[in-house]
């Protein structure tokens, strides 16, 4: 089959790789009809995530048609249409039983790697290095889905892929981020990063009762989307200090809830800490650039909450712990507990509460995937979200 594979920093290729098959009774093989490039895939593209090896198949936002099921899969059959979440969960361990799906204790096939870096291993993830189990990803024509009887979301409607595909990651991720922010009616919510996750944070904040949403980015197309689809007030961080603007906009109180939808590769202008981060990363003395987290801590009002859906991969310096503690802030983080949210959010899509396809700017065949990575990375051509069609039926689309 054809698949997008990692071959090093800024080197993604379309490879011929072996077709997947059933390996365990609870497996399914899914013929991928649509898959997407996620912002966190860029951390792989940029070489920030360790333990990738040449030939690793990328991608963790797929959906498609069930082609084959193992003997232990009784809730799916050939021909079913399914969304596959990015997390792999067994459904029976202590964490899964508590609904802490992204902390599954059994699906990370190389837990010793993560244990050395993190203390404990998170769940297995599709297409995201040996750090999370070394599972081949879904930017491919076919995908082997472990624990398919637990994780696959059956789609029993005629909605197009583009309206349900993002239940695989970015819509539930934005929702959980807003939930973690503990939004109360009337709150002012500040969202750093207007990529796909940030856009769904904005949408989710409104659905949870926010009174104001402030979106922070520097890319004109992303800020425009946040205003037009998200009804957000916007700050272009390249034009001044975000802290000063939020102070002005909130009469000095600060934002009630802050969401860091950026993560490890934050950029900043006229900021000494950003220069410091860039130098430390270049010297291999730091892995992450946590400018946004520092800024959120300073911008959040006293006794407020900071939610972090943005992916961090290692260590970051100069976190203002004094401000964090003395202001009485709460921080909530985590990979998304996908199975907690997929079905309820599918019902919202079916009811017409939200059309997630608004974020799509490009629909392309899989063969154009390497160029799509570069376009997305460089924020060219108004690119905010790329959907890939593994069987060649993609066509350029613009928002």
C-alpha positions as CSV (number, residue, x, y, z in Angstrom):
1,X,0.0,0.0,0.0
2,X,0.9,3.7,-0.2
3,X,1.7,5.6,3.0
4,X,3.3,8.7,4.2
5,X,6.5,7.9,6.0
6,X,9.0,9.9,8.1
7,X,12.6,9.8,6.9
8,X,14.1,12.6,9.0
9,X,13.7,16.2,9.9
10,X,11.6,17.9,7.2
11,X,11.6,14.7,5.1
12,X,8.3,13.0,4.6
13,X,7.9,10.6,1.6
14,X,5.2,8.5,0.0
15,X,6.4,5.0,0.3
16,X,5.3,1.5,-0.7
17,X,4.9,-0.4,2.6
18,X,3.4,-3.8,3.4
19,X,-0.4,-4.0,3.8
20,X,-1.4,-4.5,7.4
21,X,-3.3,-7.6,8.6
22,X,-5.0,-9.1,11.6
23,X,-2.5,-9.8,14.3
24,X,-4.7,-10.1,17.4
25,X,-8.3,-11.2,17.8
26,X,-9.4,-7.7,18.7
27,X,-7.9,-6.1,15.6
28,X,-9.6,-4.6,12.6
29,X,-8.2,-3.5,9.2
30,X,-9.7,-0.3,8.0
31,X,-9.5,1.0,4.4
32,X,-8.8,4.7,5.0
33,X,-11.1,7.1,3.1
34,X,-9.9,10.3,4.7
35,X,-7.0,11.3,6.9
36,X,-5.6,14.6,8.1
37,X,-2.4,16.3,9.0
38,X,-2.4,17.4,12.6
39,X,-0.4,20.3,14.1
40,X,1.3,17.8,16.4
41,X,2.5,16.0,13.3
42,X,4.7,19.0,12.7
43,X,6.6,18.3,15.9
44,X,7.6,15.0,14.1
45,X,8.3,16.9,10.9
46,X,10.5,19.4,12.7
47,X,12.4,16.7,14.6
48,X,11.2,17.6,18.1
49,X,9.8,14.2,19.0
50,X,12.5,11.6,19.9
51,X,12.6,7.9,18.9
52,X,11.3,8.2,15.3
53,X,13.0,6.0,12.8
54,X,13.1,6.2,9.0
55,X,10.1,4.5,7.4
56,X,7.7,5.1,10.3
57,X,4.2,5.6,8.9
58,X,2.7,8.9,10.1
59,X,-0.8,10.1,10.9
60,X,-3.3,9.8,13.7
61,X,-6.6,11.4,12.3
62,X,-8.1,8.7,10.1
63,X,-11.5,7.3,9.2
64,X,-12.6,4.7,6.7
65,X,-14.4,1.4,6.0
66,X,-13.8,-1.8,7.9
67,X,-12.3,-4.4,5.6
68,X,-11.6,-7.2,8.0
69,X,-12.1,-8.0,11.7
70,X,-10.5,-10.4,14.2
71,X,-12.5,-13.1,15.9
72,X,-12.8,-11.0,19.1
73,X,-14.5,-8.1,17.4
74,X,-18.2,-8.6,17.7
75,X,-19.5,-5.0,17.4
76,X,-18.0,-4.3,13.9
77,X,-18.3,-6.0,10.6
78,X,-16.9,-5.6,7.1
79,X,-18.4,-2.5,5.4
80,X,-18.9,-0.5,8.6
81,X,-17.9,3.1,8.4
82,X,-15.7,4.1,11.4
83,X,-13.7,7.0,12.8
84,X,-10.4,5.9,14.5
85,X,-9.2,7.9,17.5
86,X,-5.6,8.8,17.8
87,X,-5.3,7.0,21.2
88,X,-5.3,3.3,21.5
89,X,-7.1,1.9,24.6
90,X,-7.6,-1.6,25.9
91,X,-10.9,-0.8,27.8
92,X,-10.1,-3.1,30.7
93,X,-7.1,-1.7,32.6
94,X,-7.4,0.4,35.8
95,X,-7.2,3.7,33.9
96,X,-9.6,2.7,31.1
97,X,-12.1,1.5,33.7
98,X,-11.9,5.0,35.3
99,X,-12.5,6.7,31.9
100,X,-8.9,7.9,31.8
101,X,-8.5,6.6,28.3
102,X,-5.3,8.4,27.2
103,X,-3.5,6.9,30.3
104,X,-4.2,3.3,29.2
105,X,-1.7,1.1,31.0
106,X,-1.4,-1.7,28.4
107,X,-1.2,-0.3,24.9
108,X,2.1,1.4,24.8
109,X,4.3,-1.4,23.4
110,X,7.6,0.2,24.5
111,X,6.7,1.5,28.0
112,X,10.3,1.5,29.2
113,X,11.2,4.4,26.8
114,X,8.4,6.7,28.2
115,X,9.0,5.6,31.8
116,X,12.6,6.8,31.6
117,X,11.5,10.3,30.3
118,X,8.2,10.7,32.1
119,X,8.1,8.4,35.1
120,X,5.2,6.4,33.6
121,X,4.1,5.5,30.0
122,X,1.0,7.0,28.4
123,X,-1.3,5.1,26.1
124,X,-0.2,4.0,22.7
125,X,-0.8,6.5,19.9
126,X,-1.0,6.0,16.1
127,X,1.9,7.3,14.1
128,X,3.8,8.9,16.9
129,X,7.2,7.3,17.5
130,X,8.4,4.5,19.9
131,X,7.7,6.9,22.7
132,X,4.0,6.0,22.4
133,X,4.3,2.5,21.2
134,X,5.6,2.7,17.6
135,X,2.3,2.0,16.0
136,X,2.0,2.7,12.2
137,X,-0.2,5.7,11.5
138,X,-3.2,6.4,9.4
139,X,-1.8,8.5,6.6
140,X,-2.0,5.4,4.5
141,X,-4.4,3.4,2.4
142,X,-5.0,0.8,5.1
143,X,-4.6,0.8,8.9
144,X,-4.4,-2.0,11.4
145,X,-6.5,-0.9,14.4
146,X,-5.7,-2.7,17.7
147,X,-8.5,-3.0,20.2
148,X,-11.0,-2.0,17.4
149,X,-13.8,-3.5,19.5
150,X,-13.1,-0.7,22.0
151,X,-11.9,2.4,20.2
152,X,-13.7,2.6,16.8
153,X,-16.6,5.0,16.5
154,X,-19.2,3.6,14.1
155,X,-20.7,6.3,11.9
156,X,-24.3,5.3,11.1
157,X,-25.3,8.4,9.1
158,X,-24.7,9.7,5.6
159,X,-22.7,12.8,6.7
160,X,-19.6,13.3,4.5
161,X,-16.2,12.3,5.9
162,X,-15.3,16.0,6.3
163,X,-18.0,16.5,8.9
164,X,-17.0,13.6,11.1
165,X,-13.3,13.0,10.5
166,X,-12.2,15.5,13.2
167,X,-13.8,13.3,15.8
168,X,-10.6,11.4,15.5
169,X,-8.7,14.1,17.4
170,X,-9.0,17.9,17.1
171,X,-12.6,18.4,17.9
172,X,-12.6,16.3,21.1
173,X,-9.2,17.7,21.9
174,X,-10.6,21.3,21.7
175,X,-13.6,20.2,23.8
176,X,-11.5,18.6,26.5
177,X,-9.3,21.6,26.6
178,X,-12.3,23.9,27.2
179,X,-13.6,21.5,29.8
180,X,-10.3,21.4,31.6
181,X,-10.3,25.2,31.6
182,X,-13.4,24.9,34.0
183,X,-15.3,27.6,32.1
184,X,-18.1,29.3,34.0
185,X,-20.9,31.3,32.4
186,X,-19.7,34.7,31.4
187,X,-16.0,33.9,31.7
188,X,-13.4,35.6,29.5
189,X,-11.4,32.8,27.8
190,X,-8.1,33.5,26.1
191,X,-6.9,30.9,23.5
192,X,-3.3,30.9,22.3
193,X,-2.9,29.4,18.9
194,X,-5.6,29.5,16.2
195,X,-4.7,26.3,14.4
196,X,-7.3,23.5,14.2
197,X,-7.2,22.6,17.9
198,X,-7.4,26.3,18.9
199,X,-10.4,26.8,16.6
200,X,-12.2,24.0,18.3
201,X,-11.2,25.4,21.7
202,X,-12.9,28.6,20.7
203,X,-16.1,26.8,19.5
204,X,-16.2,24.7,22.6
205,X,-15.7,27.6,24.9
206,X,-18.8,29.3,23.5
207,X,-20.8,26.1,23.8
208,X,-19.8,25.9,27.5
209,X,-21.0,29.4,28.2
210,X,-18.1,31.7,27.8
211,X,-18.9,35.4,27.8
212,X,-15.9,36.5,25.7
213,X,-13.2,34.6,23.7
214,X,-9.9,36.2,22.9
215,X,-7.8,34.4,20.3
216,X,-4.1,35.0,20.0
217,X,-2.0,34.2,16.9
218,X,0.0,36.0,14.2
219,X,-1.2,34.3,11.0
220,X,-3.8,36.4,9.3
221,X,-5.9,33.5,7.9
222,X,-6.1,31.9,11.3
223,X,-7.1,35.1,13.0
224,X,-9.7,35.7,10.3
225,X,-11.2,32.2,10.9
226,X,-11.3,32.9,14.6
227,X,-13.2,36.1,14.0
228,X,-15.6,34.8,11.3
229,X,-16.3,31.3,12.5
230,X,-15.4,31.6,16.1
231,X,-16.8,35.1,16.9
232,X,-13.6,35.8,18.8
233,X,-11.8,39.0,19.6
234,X,-8.3,38.7,18.3
235,X,-4.8,39.7,19.1
236,X,-1.9,39.6,16.6
237,X,1.0,38.9,18.9
238,X,3.5,40.2,16.3
239,X,2.0,43.7,16.8
240,X,2.6,44.1,20.5
241,X,2.7,42.5,23.9
242,X,-0.1,40.1,24.6
243,X,0.0,40.7,28.3
244,X,-0.6,44.5,27.8
245,X,-3.5,43.9,25.4
246,X,-5.2,41.4,27.7
247,X,-4.8,43.7,30.6
248,X,-6.5,46.5,28.6
249,X,-9.3,44.2,27.4
250,X,-10.1,42.9,30.9
251,X,-9.7,46.2,32.8
252,X,-6.6,44.8,34.5
253,X,-8.1,41.6,35.9
254,X,-6.7,39.2,33.4
255,X,-8.4,36.4,31.5
256,X,-10.4,34.0,33.7
257,X,-9.4,30.9,31.7
258,X,-6.4,30.5,29.5
259,X,-5.8,27.7,26.9
260,X,-2.4,26.9,25.5
261,X,-3.2,25.3,22.1
262,X,0.4,25.8,20.9
263,X,2.7,23.6,22.9
264,X,6.4,22.9,22.3
265,X,7.1,25.1,19.3
266,X,5.9,28.5,20.4
267,X,7.1,31.5,18.4
268,X,7.3,35.1,19.7
269,X,8.5,38.5,18.6
270,X,10.4,41.0,20.7
271,X,10.6,38.6,23.6
272,X,13.8,37.8,25.4
273,X,12.5,34.5,26.6
274,X,11.8,33.4,23.0
275,X,15.4,34.3,22.1
276,X,16.6,32.3,25.1
277,X,14.5,29.3,24.1
278,X,15.7,29.3,20.5
279,X,19.3,29.4,21.7
280,X,18.8,26.6,24.2
281,X,17.1,24.4,21.7
282,X,19.8,25.0,19.1
283,X,22.4,24.0,21.7
284,X,20.4,20.9,22.6
285,X,20.0,22.1,26.2
286,X,16.2,22.4,26.0
287,X,13.6,20.5,24.0
288,X,10.5,22.7,24.2
289,X,9.9,26.4,23.7
290,X,7.3,27.2,26.4
291,X,6.8,30.9,25.7
292,X,3.0,30.5,25.6
293,X,2.8,28.7,28.9
294,X,4.9,31.5,30.5
295,X,2.6,34.1,29.0
296,X,-0.6,32.4,30.0
297,X,0.6,32.2,33.6
298,X,1.2,35.9,33.6
299,X,-2.0,36.8,31.7
300,X,-4.4,34.6,33.8
301,X,-6.3,36.3,36.5
302,X,-5.7,35.3,40.1
303,X,-7.4,32.0,41.0
304,X,-7.9,31.3,37.3
305,X,-7.3,28.1,35.3
306,X,-4.8,27.2,32.6
307,X,-5.6,24.3,30.2
308,X,-2.8,22.8,28.1
309,X,-3.9,20.8,25.0
310,X,-0.8,21.8,23.1
311,X,1.7,19.0,22.9
312,X,4.9,19.3,24.9
313,X,7.6,16.6,24.4
314,X,10.4,17.1,26.9
315,X,11.7,19.9,29.1
316,X,11.3,23.7,29.2
317,X,13.1,26.4,31.3
318,X,12.1,29.6,33.1
319,X,8.6,28.6,34.0
320,X,7.3,31.4,36.4
321,X,6.5,29.1,39.3
322,X,6.3,32.1,41.7
323,X,3.5,33.6,39.7
324,X,1.8,30.2,39.3
325,X,1.7,29.5,43.0
326,X,1.1,33.0,44.4
327,X,-1.7,33.7,42.0
328,X,-3.4,30.5,43.0
329,X,-3.7,29.1,39.5
330,X,-4.9,25.7,38.5
331,X,-3.2,23.9,35.5
332,X,-4.9,21.0,33.8
333,X,-3.3,19.1,31.0
334,X,-3.3,15.8,29.1
335,X,-3.8,13.9,25.9
336,X,-7.5,13.6,25.1
337,X,-9.6,10.9,26.7
338,X,-11.1,10.3,23.3
339,X,-13.7,7.7,24.1
340,X,-15.3,10.0,26.7
341,X,-16.1,12.6,24.0
342,X,-16.5,11.0,20.6
343,X,-20.1,9.8,20.8
344,X,-21.5,12.9,22.5
345,X,-19.8,15.2,20.0
346,X,-21.0,13.0,17.1
347,X,-24.5,13.7,18.3
348,X,-23.8,17.4,18.3
349,X,-22.6,17.2,14.7
350,X,-25.7,15.1,13.7
351,X,-27.9,17.7,15.4
352,X,-26.4,20.5,13.5
353,X,-24.9,22.2,16.5
354,X,-21.6,22.5,14.7
355,X,-20.1,21.7,11.3
356,X,-16.4,20.8,12.0
357,X,-15.6,21.0,8.3
358,X,-15.2,24.8,8.6
359,X,-11.5,24.3,9.4
360,X,-10.6,22.5,6.1
361,X,-8.6,24.6,3.7
362,X,-7.1,21.9,1.5
363,X,-8.3,18.5,0.3
364,X,-5.5,16.6,-1.5
365,X,-4.6,13.1,-2.7
366,X,-2.1,11.2,-0.4
367,X,0.5,11.5,-3.1
368,X,0.7,15.2,-2.4
369,X,1.2,14.7,1.3
370,X,4.9,15.6,1.4
371,X,4.2,19.0,-0.2
372,X,1.2,19.4,2.0
373,X,3.4,19.0,5.1
374,X,5.7,21.8,3.9
375,X,2.7,24.0,3.0
376,X,1.2,23.5,6.4
377,X,4.5,23.9,8.2
378,X,5.3,27.2,6.4
379,X,1.7,28.4,6.7
380,X,1.5,29.0,2.9
381,X,-1.5,29.3,0.7
382,X,-3.8,30.0,3.6
383,X,-3.3,26.5,4.9
384,X,-5.0,25.7,8.2
385,X,-6.2,22.1,7.8
386,X,-5.2,19.5,5.2
387,X,-7.4,16.4,4.5
388,X,-5.7,13.7,2.5
389,X,-7.5,11.2,0.3
390,X,-5.4,7.9,0.2
391,X,-7.2,6.7,-2.9
392,X,-6.4,9.8,-5.0
393,X,-9.8,11.5,-5.0
394,X,-8.7,14.7,-3.4
395,X,-9.0,18.1,-5.0
396,X,-7.7,21.5,-3.9
397,X,-10.1,23.4,-1.7
398,X,-9.8,26.7,-0.1
399,X,-11.8,28.2,2.8
